[in-house]
């Protein structure tokens, strides 16, 4: 079942790439980076593709601003405030080597981080933590009182595309 979902997601993504022929080589590189990172971290491809689509619409150069400040950037929308710490912790790289706009780098870091959150909280709460931040009151129950509406909508988008 999961393999069928992955094949469907990849097929639809490739068809979307052909709709924008000038973007095809870039999207193929993005899809390849996501597939490699998913495999490396043992995450389901459908999950990684859904998160990347929800975060950046598969755009490696995506930058999110809030109140004039950059709050997330790259394919997997990593917060630049924590980027260096995450690069050292999950990739064991020198942070100066990390290029947030490189789809391979962003996919690899995002997948390692997502995988760690899923191991810590479980699948659903791990995805919620990726969106809202792991410091949020994820262990409280009922969660509907502690999660922002945006996070509920984000999780719905991730899991209903599966």
KANOR-V40576 format. One record per backbone hydrogen bond with DSSP energy under -0.5 kcal/mol. CO is the residue of the C=O (numbers start at 1). NH is the residue of the N-H. If there is no record, write none. Layout:
BEGIN
CO:NH / CO:NH
END
This chain:
BEGIN
1:5 / 2:6 / 3:7 / 4:8 / 5:9 / 6:10 / 7:11 / 8:12 / 9:13 / 10:14 / 11:15 / 12:16 / 13:17 / 14:18 / 15:19 / 16:20 / 17:20 / 18:21 / 20:23 / 20:24 / 21:24 / 23:27 / 24:28 / 25:29 / 26:30 / 27:31 / 28:32 / 29:33 / 30:34 / 31:35 / 32:36 / 33:37 / 34:38 / 35:39 / 36:40 / 37:41 / 38:42 / 38:43 / 39:42 / 44:48 / 45:49 / 46:50 / 47:51 / 48:52 / 49:53 / 50:54 / 51:55 / 52:56 / 52:57 / 52:58 / 53:57 / 56:59 / 58:60 / 59:62 / 62:74 / 64:71 / 64:72 / 66:69 / 69:66 / 69:71 / 72:64 / 73:78 / 74:77 / 78:73 / 79:82 / 79:83 / 80:84 / 82:86 / 83:87 / 84:88 / 85:89 / 86:90 / 86:91 / 87:91 / 87:92 / 87:93 / 88:92 / 94:97 / 95:98 / 98:100 / 99:102 / 100:75 / 101:103 / 102:106 / 103:107 / 104:108 / 105:109 / 106:110 / 107:111 / 108:112 / 109:113 / 110:114 / 111:115 / 112:116 / 113:117 / 114:118 / 115:119 / 116:120 / 117:121 / 118:122 / 122:126 / 123:127 / 124:128 / 125:129 / 126:130 / 127:131 / 128:132 / 129:133 / 133:136 / 136:138 / 137:140 / 142:145 / 143:146 / 143:147 / 148:151 / 148:152 / 149:153 / 150:154 / 151:155 / 152:156 / 153:157 / 154:158 / 155:159 / 156:160 / 157:161
END
